[in-house]
């Protein structure tokens, strides 16, 4: 069993360029978590490419063995630090978790 955690953020930048810079900072904070948070099985973060302004800006896809693995990730200091980066730029967040 794999638990997939998907999160998408709307960013505060007023221009495409500003949101691109914010997205790059968020992606740089999230991507290394696969190597530093033991419960992360895989992680990827991506900048939206189409329909700028209509679609949300950045999406994270992370896989864990189970809900306990996700819970450990949430409180891990490296994830908390990445969350601080996200909170500086995000004005909206949606998430879903499901088994694949």
PyMOL commands that set and color helices and strands:
alter all, ss='L'
color gray80, all
select helices_A, chain A and resi 16-31+33-36+67-75+77-89
alter helices_A, ss='H'
color red, helices_A
select strands_A, chain A and resi 3-11+42-47+58-64+90-99
alter strands_A, ss='S'
color yellow, strands_A
deselect
rebuild
show_as cartoon
